[in-house]
Amino acid sequence: MPPEKSPLADSLDDDDYPAYAMGKAAEMLGATPAFLRVIGEAGLVTPLRSEGGHRRYSRHQLHLAARARELVDAGTAVDAACRIIALEDRLEEALRANARTCGPGPAGDETP
């Protein structure tokens, strides 16, 4: 019988677990901490705050930030990029919920 997962191991598998400090998150994205603050102010991501008040980002938030970085690098304004990504994220979640409720689409496609 395999050993039970610890709560720490479960949190490492959780895309919404705020595992990354701002400096590490910015480094992973090839961005600056200021970029992360700007997309936070635009409402794209809301990092959790540590007990010391430091911003902590989840993998899901980093995926959104990476997409924002791509759009901004391509010339899209930050506010517009954030709106686009928020809509894409809501659509993806709606498609997943629909697939759970109704099953795969007509061509057998399953939304990841």
For each residue, the residues with C-beta under 8 A, 3 or more apart:
1:
2:
3:
4:
5: 9 10
6: 9 10
7: 10 11
8: 11 12
9: 5 6 12 13
10: 5 6 7 13 14
11: 7 8 14 17 19
12: 8 9 17 19
13: 9 10
14: 10 11 17 58
15: 58 59 60
16: 58 59 60
17: 11 12 14 58 59
18: 47 48 56 57 58 61
19: 11 12 56 57 58 59
20: 24 25 28 56 57 58 59 62
21: 24 25 50 54 55 56 57
22: 25 26 33 36 47 54 55 56 57
23: 26 27 33
24: 20 21 27 28
25: 20 21 22 28 29 36 57 61 62 65
26: 22 23 29 31 32 33 35 36
27: 23 24 30
28: 20 24 25 62
29: 25 26 35 36 62 65 66 69
30: 27 69
31: 26 35 36 65 69
32: 26 35 36
33: 22 23 26 36 37
34: 37 38
35: 26 29 31 32 38 39 65 69 72
36: 22 25 26 29 31 32 33 39 40 45 47 55 57 65
37: 33 34 40 41
38: 34 35 41 42 78
39: 35 36 42 44 45 64 65 68 78 82
40: 36 37 43 44 45 46 47 55
41: 37 38
42: 38 39 78 79 82
43: 40 46 82 86
44: 39 40 64 65 68 82 85 86
45: 36 39 40 57 61 64 65
46: 40 43
47: 18 22 36 40 55 56 57 61
48: 18 55 56 58
49: 53 54 55 56
50: 21 53 54 55 56
51:
52:
53: 49 50
54: 21 22 49 50
55: 21 22 36 40 47 48 49 50
56: 18 19 20 21 22 47 48 49 50
57: 18 19 20 21 22 25 36 45 47 61 62 65
58: 14 15 16 17 18 19 20 48 61 62
59: 15 16 17 19 20 62 63
60: 15 16 63 64
61: 18 25 45 47 57 58 64 65
62: 20 25 28 29 57 58 59 65 66
63: 59 60 66 67
64: 39 44 45 60 61 67 68 85 89
65: 25 29 31 35 36 39 44 45 57 61 62 68 69
66: 29 62 63 69 70
67: 63 64 70 71 81 85 88
68: 39 44 64 65 71 72 78 81 82 85
69: 29 30 31 35 65 66 72 73
70: 66 67 73 74
71: 67 68 74 76 80 81 84 85
72: 35 68 69 75 76 77 78 81
73: 69 70
74: 70 71
75: 72
76: 71 72 80 81 84
77: 72 80 81
78: 38 39 42 68 72 81 82
79: 42 82 83
80: 71 76 77 83 84
81: 67 68 71 72 76 77 78 84 85
82: 39 42 43 44 68 78 79 85 86
83: 79 80 86 87
84: 71 76 80 81 87 88
85: 44 64 67 68 71 81 82 88 89
86: 43 44 82 83 89 90
87: 83 84 90 91
88: 67 84 85 91 92
89: 64 85 86 92 93
90: 86 87 93 94
91: 87 88 94 95
92: 88 89 95 96 111
93: 89 90 96 97
94: 90 91 97 98
95: 91 92 98 99 111
96: 92 93 99 100 111 112
97: 93 94 100 101
98: 94 95 101 102 111
99: 95 96 102 103 104 105 110 111
100: 96 97
101: 97 98
102: 98 99
103: 99
104: 99 108 109 110
105: 99 108 109 110 111
106:
107:
108: 104 105
109: 104 105
110: 99 104 105
111: 92 95 96 98 99 105
112: 96
